[in-house]
Amino acid sequence: MRRGHSSGNYRNPCLTMHQPWASLLVYGIKRIEGRTWAAPIRGRLWVHAASKVPDEATIKAMEDFYREIYAVDGITDLKFPEHYPVSRLLGCVEVVGCVRREELACWEMVPEGVRLEAQTDLCWLCEQPQKLLIPFEMRGYQGVYNLEKKIYEAAIRGLTPVEGPLPVKFLLPNPQDPFSLKPGSISANVPETRTSELERSSSLTAAIAGARAAATQFSKKVQDFETTPQTNTAQSVRRLPLKSESFEEDTTPSANLSETSNKGALTSNNKEKISPIKYEGITSPSQPSSGGLRPHPGAPSKHFA
């Protein structure tokens, strides 16, 4: 699938994201998915965790960030995921709109903490998170792609609603048009004198800087993707990525706590014949191939599965 395509034939769209951003989105803590390209869909978006194991520093930076931005709205008892599983389908959210960073940063109809998540060029607005009781092991792909039918049919039966710390309802300019909340749609309602920078404490400033640094580590040069599922749970626990295991990401850092443009992955061990599509110097598979469907056996570590 090509990025930024606004009218793709998406039946059960899915997005592969790095951890810890993927779990934070499914748990309703993360409400904005930051990208450099506009959301091509509205409605349910499945969330898949890429195979890169997050390090402890990255997890801490992102959890600290969310503690600080929720504290701005008076919420101090955040409960973070106990595990951050990789190579798993985690759940889904509802994408209700997409606006520019400066629009969201000045949108007074949403809580200040949500505005602080506006750190990338374009912000996907997410509501109604649901998680899978048993995350499915599967491989991911670049951009937005369709879930395989058998995975979708199994996953749709295993969803449970998630009540986030501060659920947000993003109002559509035109309730009859699901695509009405788009870049430029609320700019006329943003006061010209309203500053996009909220008054920040030293701890909030530090947390934002830490989140940006954590996101930047994924903004590396284009390299191969890893998609081979981890079949040996013991080996995948706290497994450090090998030097040959890396991911292609957008070059714009996503301080919005999303890893700018996380894509799925292919390893050198995957010898399936997939015709590539090239764009912006990136090669990606044109169609997802059949992936395995295995329940997640459980994670002995807090952070990794």
C-alpha positions in Angstrom: 0.0 0.0 0.0 1.3 3.5 -0.8 1.5 5.9 2.0 -0.9 8.9 2.0 -3.4 7.3 -0.4 -6.7 8.7 0.7 -9.1 6.3 -1.0 -7.5 2.9 -0.8 -9.6 -0.2 -0.8 -9.1 -1.0 2.9 -11.4 -3.7 4.3 -9.7 -4.4 7.7 -6.9 -1.8 7.8 -4.0 -2.4 10.1 -0.9 -0.4 11.0 2.4 -1.8 12.3 3.9 0.3 15.1 7.0 0.0 17.3 6.7 -0.6 21.0 5.9 1.0 23.5 3.8 3.3 21.2 1.6 0.4 20.0 0.5 -0.7 23.4 0.1 2.8 24.7 -2.4 3.5 21.8 -4.4 0.3 22.3 -4.6 1.0 26.1 -6.1 4.4 25.4 -3.2 6.3 27.0 -1.9 7.5 23.6 -4.7 9.3 21.8 -2.7 10.9 18.9 -0.8 8.8 16.3 1.8 11.1 14.8 2.7 10.8 11.1 4.2 12.7 8.2 1.3 11.7 6.0 -2.5 12.0 6.3 -4.6 9.2 7.6 -6.0 7.3 4.6 -8.9 5.8 6.5 -11.6 6.5 8.9 -13.0 4.0 11.3 -11.4 0.9 12.8 -7.7 0.7 12.6 -6.0 -2.5 13.8 -2.7 -2.0 15.7 0.2 -4.5 15.3 3.4 -4.3 17.3 6.6 -4.6 15.3 9.3 -7.1 16.2 11.8 -4.7 17.6 12.2 -5.2 21.3 12.0 -1.8 23.1 14.8 -1.0 25.6 14.1 0.0 29.2 15.2 3.6 28.6 12.7 4.1 25.7 9.8 2.6 27.8 10.7 4.8 30.7 10.9 8.0 28.6 7.5 7.4 27.1 5.8 6.5 30.4 7.3 9.6 32.0 6.0 11.7 29.1 2.5 10.5 29.5 2.6 11.0 33.3 3.5 14.6 32.8 1.0 15.4 30.1 -1.9 13.7 32.0 -0.8 15.6 35.1 -1.6 18.8 33.1 -5.2 17.7 33.1 -5.1 16.6 36.8 -4.7 12.9 36.2 -1.9 11.3 38.3 -2.8 7.6 38.6 -1.9 6.3 35.2 -1.7 2.5 34.9 0.6 1.4 32.1 0.7 -1.9 30.3 2.5 -4.7 32.3 3.9 -6.0 29.1 4.9 -4.6 25.7 4.7 -7.7 23.4 6.3 -7.7 20.0 5.3 -9.3 16.7 1.7 -9.3 17.9 -1.7 -8.0 16.8 -2.7 -6.0 19.9 -6.1 -4.6 19.2 -7.7 -1.6 17.5 -8.8 2.1 17.7 -11.2 4.3 15.8 -9.5 6.9 13.6 -12.0 9.8 13.5 -9.9 12.5 11.9 -6.5 13.9 10.9 -5.3 17.4 11.5 -2.1 19.4 11.3 0.1 19.8 14.3 -0.5 23.5 14.7 -4.3 23.0 14.5 -4.3 20.4 17.3 -1.9 22.4 19.4 -4.4 25.3 19.4 -7.6 23.3 19.5 -9.2 24.5 22.7 -12.1 22.0 22.5 -9.7 19.1 23.5 -7.8 18.8 26.8 -4.4 20.4 27.1 -2.7 17.0 27.5 -4.0 16.0 24.0 -2.6 19.2 22.5 0.8 18.4 24.0 0.7 15.2 21.9 0.9 17.3 18.7 4.5 16.8 17.9 4.5 15.7 14.3 3.4 17.2 11.0 0.1 15.4 10.9 -1.9 13.9 13.8 -4.3 11.0 13.5 -7.1 11.4 16.1 -7.9 8.1 17.8 -10.9 7.1 20.0 -12.5 3.9 21.4 -9.5 1.7 22.0 -10.0 -2.0 22.2 -7.5 -4.7 23.0 -7.2 -8.4 22.3 -7.5 -10.6 25.3 -5.0 -12.9 23.5 -2.7 -11.0 21.1 -2.1 -12.9 17.9 1.4 -13.5 16.6 1.8 -12.2 13.1 4.1 -10.3 10.8 3.6 -6.7 9.8 4.1 -4.5 6.8 4.7 -1.0 5.7 2.0 1.7 5.9 -1.6 0.8 6.2 -2.5 -2.7 4.9 -5.4 -5.1 5.1 -5.5 -7.8 7.8 -5.6 -11.3 6.4 -9.2 -12.6 6.5 -8.6 -15.5 8.9 -6.7 -13.2 11.3 -9.5 -10.7 11.2 -12.2 -13.3 11.8 -10.3 -14.6 14.9 -9.4 -11.2 16.2 -12.8 -9.6 16.0 -14.1 -12.2 18.5 -11.4 -11.5 21.0 -11.7 -7.7 21.5 -12.6 -6.1 24.8 -13.2 -2.3 25.3 -10.5 -0.3 27.1 -11.4 2.7 29.3 -8.5 5.1 28.9 -7.4 7.5 31.7 -9.1 10.5 29.9 -11.2 9.4 26.9 -11.5 12.2 24.3 -14.3 12.8 21.8 -13.1 14.7 18.7 -16.1 16.5 17.2 -16.6 16.3 13.4 -17.2 19.6 11.6 -19.8 17.8 9.6 -21.2 14.8 11.4 -22.6 13.4 8.1 -19.1 13.3 6.6 -16.6 11.0 8.3 -13.7 12.6 6.5 -14.7 16.2 7.5 -12.1 16.3 10.3 -9.1 16.7 8.0 -6.0 19.0 7.7 -7.3 22.6 7.5 -10.8 21.7 8.6 -10.5 23.4 12.0 -7.9 26.1 11.2 -10.6 28.7 10.9 -11.7 28.1 14.5 -8.2 28.6 15.9 -7.7 32.0 17.4 -4.8 33.8 15.6 -3.5 35.1 19.0 -3.5 31.7 20.6 0.0 30.4 21.2 0.7 26.8 20.2 3.1 26.4 23.1 1.4 25.8 26.5 3.1 27.0 29.6 5.4 24.2 30.6 7.0 23.2 33.9 10.6 22.0 34.0 9.5 18.4 34.5 7.1 18.6 31.5 9.8 20.1 29.4 12.2 17.4 30.4 9.6 14.7 29.7 8.9 16.1 26.2 12.6 16.2 25.5 13.0 12.6 26.6 10.1 11.5 24.4 11.6 13.2 21.4 14.9 11.5 22.0 13.2 8.1 22.3 11.3 8.6 19.1 14.4 9.8 17.2 16.1 6.5 17.7 13.7 5.0 15.2 14.4 7.8 12.6 17.2 5.9 11.0 18.2 5.4 7.4 16.3 3.0 5.2 17.1 -0.6 6.1 15.5 -4.1 5.9 12.5 -5.0 8.0 12.1 -7.9 10.4 8.9 -9.8 10.2 9.7 -13.4 11.2 7.5 -14.3 14.2 9.3 -15.2 17.5 8.4 -18.8 18.0 10.6 -19.3 21.0 9.2 -17.2 23.8 12.2 -17.7 26.1 14.6 -16.4 23.4 12.4 -13.4 22.7 12.3 -12.2 26.3 14.6 -9.2 26.7 16.3 -10.1 23.4 18.5 -7.2 22.3 18.2 -6.4 18.6 21.1 -7.7 16.5 23.0 -5.2 14.4 21.4 -6.6 11.3 17.9 -6.2 12.8 16.7 -2.7 12.1 13.7 -0.9 10.7 13.1 1.7 8.1 11.4 4.8 9.5 10.5 8.3 8.3 13.3 10.8 8.8 11.2 13.2 10.8 11.4 12.5 14.5 8.1 11.8 16.1 8.2 13.4 19.5 4.5 12.7 19.6 5.3 9.4 21.2 4.7 7.6 18.1 7.6 6.3 16.2 7.1 8.5 13.2 6.3 6.0 10.5 6.6 2.6 11.9 6.4 0.0 9.3 6.2 -3.8 9.2 9.2 -5.8 8.6 10.9 -8.4 6.3 14.0 -10.4 7.3 16.6 -11.9 5.2 15.2 -15.3 6.1 11.9 -14.5 4.5 12.3 -15.9 1.0 8.7 -15.4 -0.2 8.5 -13.9 -3.6 6.9 -10.5 -3.1 6.9 -8.0 -5.9 8.2 -4.7 -4.4 6.9 -1.2 -4.8 9.4 1.7 -4.6 8.6 5.1 -3.4 10.6 7.9 -1.8 13.6 5.6 -1.9 11.8 2.9 0.1 11.0 -0.6 -1.1 8.0 -2.3 0.4 6.0 -5.4 -0.3 3.0 -4.7 -2.6 0.7 -7.2 -0.8 0.8 -8.8 2.6 1.5 -12.5 2.4 -0.1 -15.1 4.6 0.9 -14.8 8.2 0.7 -17.2 11.1 -2.1 -17.0 13.6 -0.9 -17.9 17.0 -2.1 -16.7 20.4 0.4 -14.9 22.5 1.5 -17.4 25.2 2.1 -14.9 27.9 5.0 -12.7 28.8 7.3 -13.4 31.8 8.8 -9.9 31.6 7.1 -6.6 32.2 8.2 -5.2 28.9 8.7 -7.9 26.4 6.8 -10.9 25.0 
